[in-house]
Every structure is written in structure tokens, then in C-alpha cells.
Amino acid sequence: MEDTDSLKDLLENCLRERANGYMIPELLQTFPTIQELMNATEEEMMLVKGIGIAKAKQLTAILRFVRYAQSNPNGNRTIVRTPKDIYELVRGELEYLMVERFVVVGLSIKNHVIIQHTVSVGSLNASLVHPRETFNILIRRSCASTILVHNHPSGDPIPSSEDISLTKKLVEVGQILDIPVLDHVIVGQGRYSSLKEKGIIL
């Protein structure tokens, strides 16, 4: 209840609504979880009583800013040293998605982030995540290494057997192309898993 009240207060301040108004309760009833609210479109927000186009644009802009701020904590010259660095880099974009998204992060020799590229959106399997598409952008941008990232919409970042199988396949391809896969980070809600830390990537 405390979290709901805190979110209610934040939304009231963001949208400049009075404390006892009906709009915010209606909004939270329509989108009862953070995940649903973060994924709501302007059109969906406008279905809520009291929210017109101006309020819908205002709120979606605020939510986009939150995602941007989370994914760019140190500006564009991000250096990756740990799995947590990757998690902090991508969580704003991936943490509350309701579908799986597979992303490659390309790094320089000094582990500066060169590129973040979405390879596929949807259920993670070999047909959607192919080595050709995965490494094509990394080759074109002359990346020295890469870190694989995807999210689990369930919020549980524990790797599945499919995650492990795909990771091993891409690690082998990276060795052949001399673009080593340093890690595969799975993003959940408020937490993550590193296949490097689990010993799956050596």
C-alpha cells in the first residue's frame, strides 16, 4: 500500500493534479502495475477518464525521460566493467517491457560502449536470434567485443535452457570472428543474472 501511495503522490505532482481528484486513481486502476504504466501508449492513456491529449503527452514524455535517464547514467562515454554496469545501462529500456528484446552491446578495446543494437523482439529462440544478425552490426562498427542482453518480462532473470544454449552458440561464433562475447546479462525487474558470473561463459 505504501508503494501505491508513493506512486499516487508522484503522479499527482507530475500531472499537477489535486490530491483528492479522480484522475490518478482511475489511471492506477487502468494500469495497476509499473510495467503496464511504462508500456502504455498515449492512445491508451487517453481512454482514462480525465486524461486528454495534453496530459497523455506529458505523462508519456516523463516516462520516456525516466527510461532515458536510467539507460544513460554517465552520458555517452559509458565504460563497462561489471555486469551491474550493463544492467544499469539497459534497465531503463528493458526492465518493464512486456515482450522479450534481445540486444547486443558493442564495446571498444577499452570497454567503452560503441553501440547498443536491438537484434530481435519476441520469444527468444534460435530462429529469432541468428548469429548473422547478431554480429553484423558489431563487425560494421568495428567492435572489439560484445555483451549480449535480453529481458525476461516475467521479472525473473534466471536463465532458461534456451538462454544457455543460445549463449553457447553465440560464444562459439564470437571466437571465430574474433569478437569475444564477454557476458550475457538477463534483465528482470529490479535484478539481473550474469551468465559469466554463473560460469556459463568462461
N, C-alpha and C positions, 0 to 999 in steps of 0.2 A: 504493500500500500504506500510505503514511503517513497519508493521509486516512482510510482504512478503520480503521486502528489508533486514530486520534484519535476517530472516531465510536464505536468499540467502547468506548473508555475513558469517553467522555461518557455513553453508555447504561448502562454498569456503575454509574457514580456516580448517575445519575438514578434507576435502579431498585434501587440498593443491592444489586447482585449481586456475588458474588466474582469475582475476576479470571479464574479458570480454569473458570468454570461453563459450562454448555452452552446456557443460555437466549439470551444475546446473539448467539453465532454462529448459532443457529437463526433468530433474529429477522432478522439481516442476510442470511441465505440466502433467507428468505421475501420480504424487501423489500430487494433488493440496491442500490437507488438511493434518494437522499434524496427524490426525487419520489414514489416508491412508498410510502416510510415516512410522508411528510407526509400522504398521502391515505388511509392505512389506517384502517379503522373499528375500533371496539372488538371487534366480532364477528370481524373478520379477524385481529386480533392474538391473540385467544383460541384460534385454531387452531394457534398456535405452541406447541410443547412447553414447558411450564413457566410459561406466562402464563395466569393466571386472570383473573377479572373485576376484581379489585383492581388488579393490575399493568396491565391493559389501560386502565382508567380513569385510572390515574396517568400513563401514557405519553401518552395522547391529550390529557389536560389540559395536560401540559408542552408538547406540540406546538401546542395552541391558544394557549397563552401566548406562545410564540415568534412565531406569526403576528400576534397582537395587538400585541406589543411592536414588531415591525417596522413595522406599519401605523400606530402611534400614537407615533412617537418624541418628539413635542413636546407631547403631550396633545391636547385637543380644539380648541385655537385655532391650528391649523396655518395658516401662511401659505405660499402657493405663489409662488415667484419664478422657478424654473427647472424644466426637465424632470426634473432629478435629484430635486427636491423631490417631484414627483408619483410618481416611481419609488420613492422611499423610503417614501412614504405607502401605496402599494398593494402593494408587492412581497411583504409577508408573506401576503397573501391570494391573490395571483395567480401568484407565481413558480413554484410547484411543482404547480399544477393540471394534471390530465391531459385536461381539456376546455377549450375557449376560453370565456372570460367577458368580456362587454362591459359596461363601467362608465362612467357619467357622473359627473364630479366638478363640483358646482356651487359657484361662488365668489361672494363679495360684491364690492362696488366696490373694497375694499382687498385683494382676493385672499385673504381668509380662506375656508377650506373650510366651506361650509354643509352640504353633503350629498354622500354617496357612494352611488350607487344602481346596482344591477345591472339592466341592461336585458334582457340575454339570456344564455343559456348554451347552447353548442353551436357548430357551424361558423359562422363569420362570413360572412353574406351579407345581401342586401337584404331577404329575406323574414323574417329573424330580427331584424334591427336596422332598425326603421322610425322615421322622424322623429317620428311622433306619440308613440310610447312614449319615445323618447329625450328629447324636450323637455317632455313633460307634467309630470314631477316638477320640472324646472327652473323652469317657469312657476309652478307651485303654491308653490314655496319662494322665489319672487321672486329668483332668482339673476341676477346681473349678467352673468356669463359662464360658460363651461364648458370643461373639458378632457376629451376622450374618452380612454379607456384600454381596452386589451384585452391578453390574453396570448397567446403562441404556445407551446403545450405542447411543441413540438419543442425549445424553448430558444433558437431563433434568432429575434431580434426584427426582422429585415429585413422591411420592409413588402411585402406582396404587391400585385398589381394590384387585387385585390378590396378590400384595405385602402385603397388610394389612391382608388379610385372611390367607396367609401362615404364616406370623409372629405370629398371634394369636395362630395358631395351634402348632407351634414350642415352643412358650412360655409355653403352657399347658404341652407339653411333658417334657420340661426342669424342670418344677415344680415337676413332678412325679419322674424324675430321680435325682433330687437334683443337677442339673447343670443349674442354672438360666440363662436365656437369658437376658443380660443386655441392649442390644440395637440391632437395625438393621439399619445399615448405608447404604444408597444408594448413589453410586458414579456417578456423572455426570462429565461434562468437566469444571474443574475449580471451582466446587462447590459440595455440598453434602446435603443429608437430613438425619436427625436422627429421627427414629420413637419414640425414648424415649423422645426427645425434643418436639415432636408433641403430646405427651400424649397418644400414641397408646400402648406403653409398660409402665406399671405403676411401 
